[in-house]
Amino acid sequence: MIKNKVLLFGILADAIGQPFIEVEEAKDTDALRRQLVVAYPALNMYPYVIAHNKKVINANQSIAQGDELALLPPFAGG
């Protein structure tokens, strides 16, 4: 079975207890979000955006094998 590796940063990594997770292959980012809700309920307590191949996305995008995926919490600057 093919899996997607999803990198986690900041409080998201703390909530799960590791810097990345592997999920069943998702055809798009909406499917990925649905998987995360079920498999990692702790993530539902925090806002985050998905970065797909190092670009933050705001709409559903297709995921191909080998794509880089990351969950990013809100960033505060100063």
HELIX and SHEET records of a PDB file:
HELIX    1   1 ILE A   11  ILE A   16  1                                   6    
HELIX    2   2 THR A   29  ALA A   39  1                                  11    
HELIX    3   3 PRO A   41  MET A   45  5                                   5    
SHEET    1   A 5 PHE A  20  GLU A  24  0                                        
SHEET    2   A 5 LYS A   3  LEU A   8 -1                                        
SHEET    3   A 5 LEU A  69  LEU A  72  1                                        
SHEET    4   A 5 VAL A  49  HIS A  52 -1                                        
SHEET    5   A 5 LYS A  55  VAL A  56 -1                                        
END                                                                             
